[in-house]
Each structure stands twice: as structure tokens, then as C-alpha cells.
Amino acid sequence: MKLLALEPGESVLDMGCGAGSIAIPLAQAGHPVIAADFSPAMLGTLDAGIEYYGLEDRITPLELAWDDDWDLVGPVAKAVDVAFASRSVTTTNLKGALAKLDRTARRRCAVTMVANSSPRYDLHLMNAIGASVTCSNGFVYAFNILIQMGALPQVTYFESPRRDTFDSLEAGVADFSRMLEHGNEDKIDRLRDYIAQHMIENPHAGEPGSKGVPQGRYMLDHVRKVRWAFIAWEPVSSSRP
């Protein structure tokens, strides 16, 4: 939200809004928000949040996917001041997605994309057990596409910490084993040994976690960090004479 650098009262499109983790605070800050997502379940949770906080006049939910024809079901061209997608650019047509944000915004566009390994992986743990991890270059493609479109994208990198908690060694192994795919399945014994050596008491056990679920009794002795690239640009269409 800080990196978006919104001006007071500016309208926004939050594409891939999920349950409203950004849309709701933006609306509370006085911004009219079009909150779009392809998932009816997410929009249902968003509707509950809108009602709870009394934001019916500030947030307009919209069922919309990247691959939809936005001329038919999306916001009209230049509908908002700022259009962004935070960690939600999930499409095989990246150029088309960026172009759709560009056409919708009058002043500023932005996307936040992962800038190392997928958030599903604990890169520190995977390196420690000798597991291979494919890093994502999607943000590089996005930058190059925007340059080709005639934009002048600006990139800011930041990290978000994550704590995975669990109630026993076997529960931790079961949880982290989801990362052992694409040829890493034989690393399960190394994974168990690593967790056994690095699991520590969680001082916040039982407290609500990031998703509202009570935290487990144990956690690892390092913080999992995910690196993100925040890419912002001025809509190309607004800069043309």
C-alpha cells in the first residue's frame, strides 16, 4: 500500500483481490475500489467483510479473470486512477494481463510478483537439504514486456517474512514435504533430519497465525523470507499525445 503511493480519494482496481486484504483497508482510507477476483468463494468472503465494515458504498466486487474479455465483463478503459495486482498475476498471457491493467488506469499501474523461488518453498530449508528449486523469472519478463510496450517501469524489491508452525516432528515433516516435488521426493529423510535439528519452541503457540489459524507448538529456527518485485509504471496510453 505504501509503494502504491496513492493520492487522497483516488479510485483503484484491485485485480485478484482475494478476500479483500488490500481492498478493505484502501476503502477504509477513503478510496473507491473495484475489487475483482475470479473466485466466487473469495468474493463471498469479501462480501462479508464489506458488510462487517460498512463499506458498501466504497467497494464494488466484480467476478473477473485475467483471461476474460474485459471489453465485455471488465471495467471500462480508464475506469480508475490506479490499477494493480498484488501477488495475483496468474495467467499464461502475461503481456495481455499487463495491457489490461494499463488500459484500465488513468495515472498509475503496478504489479507485485515473486522475485526468487515460489512462496510455496522455504528456500533456506531446500538449500540446506540439497533440494533443487526453480526460481521464478516472471518479474523479469514483465519488466521487459513493459519496456516493449513503451512504458518506463520502476522496480522496488522487498521481503516478507513467513513462519511455518507445527505441533510435532511428524506434523512438520508432513507439512514441509509438500515442497518435495519435481525430482526432490527422495529428500524426505534429509527433510526429517533437518526439521529434527532445527525445530524450536514457538513462543506464540495457540495465538492466531497469519491466516487466523492457531499457531503450532514448534517452528524452525530461521524465518522463511519471500522476495517480491513491485513494478510500477505510468499507463502508456496516458502518455501518448
Secondary structure, DSSP 4 states (H G I P E B T S, - for coil): -TTT-PPTT--EEEET-TTTTTHHHHHHTT--EEEEES-HHHHHHHHHHHHHHT-TTTEEEEE--TTS-HHHHSPPTT-EEEEEEES----S-HHHHHHHHHHHEEEEEEEEEESSB-TTS-HHHHHHTT---PBP-HHHHHHHHHHHHT---EEEEEEEEE--EESSHHHHHHHHGGG--TT-GGGHHHHHHHHHHHEEE-TTTTSB-TTSSBP-SEEESS-EEEEEEEEEE--HHHH--
